């Protein structure tokens, strides 16, 4: 049976839409055909302002199975939502009206999931059901969609197109993915970005880099968030071939509720060369002892890394 999907674009750059439009196996049109999903509206693919469609969906005259929200919910100025308007009214009001009717609500990207770039600013941005790590967000902690489920968060800046495609595939077949404590599917957000990184051996022996372009680990000095952030970047490669760490760029932790961080991106905050934030699940005392021994035991083949990435 055909299911309907409406994409509501909130306060964001549109990168999540571009990521979805870039999927290629299958491409977006073929994916929708295979899943028997009718795309009712998408800002990059639809014409007009969709005012009548919104009225039909919010009144129940037309069914709404999947509501995808890209971008944060803008509440400013002063709670009016007038900084972000669509279909003749503040988009925050559209979020509330459409979410009440949807069988599933999907927050696509970190801005939609946790508030993102505008969460600390005057635009009063928030995520759909979270504000950073705090449950509630715009719809409130108690919100449940028509299927009885909370908002499904797909963080990332942008969200990987294959993650969204996979989530739509599950929902189209009546399967709700198992979620973690941040309401993100464990299938893609149950592992650290660090897991699968091709630089892991350098990390284990603390063979570190202080500049771009070399083979070593980027965590200790270059601000890499890979050992701290959960996401699929080294599981689902971008364009099926690469990730930030594979080309020598530190992970920015864009799937984390705190993104974007207030500290410099390419610099690790540390005291006496010990990072203030340690890899997830690591005890500080054991870390200090282990890393000192590991660095001393680093094989010569790792320490003599002369070939650039």
Secondary structure, DSSP 8 states (H G I E B T S, - for coil): --EEEEEEE-BS-SHHHHHHHT-BTTBHHHHHHHHTEEEEE-TTT--S--HHHHHHHHHTSS---EEEEESBEE--STT--TTSEETTEEHHHHHHHHHHH-SEEEEESHHHHH-GGGTTSTT-EE-SSEETTEE-TTT-TT---TTS---EEE-STT--HHHHHHHHHHHHTT----B-TTSBBHHHHSSBTTTT-TTHHHHHTT-B-SSTTSSSB-STTT---TTT-B-STTTS-BTTTB-TGGGT-----TTSTT-S-SS-TTS--EETTEESS--TT--HHHHHHHHHHHHHT--HHHHT--S--
